[in-house]
Amino acid sequence: MDTKIRQIAILGSTGSIGTQTLDIIAEYPDRFKATVLTARHNWELLAEQARKFKPLKVVIADERHYPQLKEALAGEDIEVLGGPKAIEEGVTIPEGDVVVTAMVGYSGLLPTVAAIKAGKTIALANKETLVVAGEIITRLVSQSPSEIIPVDSEHSAIFQCLVGEKRSQANKILLTASGGPFRKLSAEQLKNVTVKDALNHPNGDMGAKVTIDSASMMNKGFEMIEARWLFGCPPDKIEVVVHPQSIVHSMVEFIDGLVKAQLGVPDMHLPIRYALGYPERLPASKGFLSLAQYATLTFEAPDYNKFPLLGYAFDAIRRGGNMPCILNAANEVGVDAFLKGMIGFTDMPELVRHTMDATPFIGEPDLDALVATNSEALAIARQWLDKHKA
Ligand code: MG
């Protein structure tokens, strides 16, 4: 058994996945140590975490909060840094073994690239990284000692179903989806849902961006693209299955027709524990599944008409090139505008469709071309917004 303490860098330690990762680190002090913690702007919580976990470094991406963080950690033996470049430095420090990419959105891309180039194990929670640049990331990983262990519950489930199997004998991925809080609403009712309705998610405790993405099923579209790259599976071999109880975390069908499923309570601590401990399984003190409590587990097909963003994700990955990057950028603008009350829920897919159609397509973009595509798609989406916002 590997008894060396794993040194963990958490990108986005103050968010939902970040704080739950720290719970796991605190649970196994003889296995894990938090070495680097980073946050976008929640410097107060970052300082509190730093005082508790004593990392070597902390980084605040939004430099405006650097003086406050520095002041709050005066007297601690912790290096305090500011700015996005410092995050890339943080993930490549020699002491680090595992980088948990728990930040939200496009911001995860460049630090993840830096961590892969430095040969770190990536515990991947930032799905946008693979949505935007799956092909490049996959190639970089194949050329480096780095390895990606998924943190997302569905991808952790698929990964676990594939342990001990030949990848070539997997026929199909069955990606489960809760269906979000609006699963039962009519197309007409969807037009009038509010931010408050959307943030009131039953399997909740996620950040606002992920919660809106879950409600629109964009999140599942991103997860499909993530699965395409993580498991080398073409999009027509990935089927989305709505399973509102979120007990089956995903499944793999094999060439003999047999299906393996991975089940558990819907609690992100479980896949985080698996990703940090892999290939070991670490004993848990809670979070055990009592199937008798769940009288019924149901499965149904998703409604692509009511949730067009899910279909657009399939369009984007089939087209390839910079199209998934465009999809992601447009969606970031759409979610932000919806959260600010500038557009309605069903305007988000319209904005995304427009941006996908209007942004120049590039078949084989390199990283620089994707960075440029991201800016261009953001600008086109914002122009649409200026014309259509309330
Ligand atoms: Mg998920």
Residues whose N, C-alpha, C, O or C-beta is under 5 A from the ligand:
A	BS01	MG	D152 S153 E154
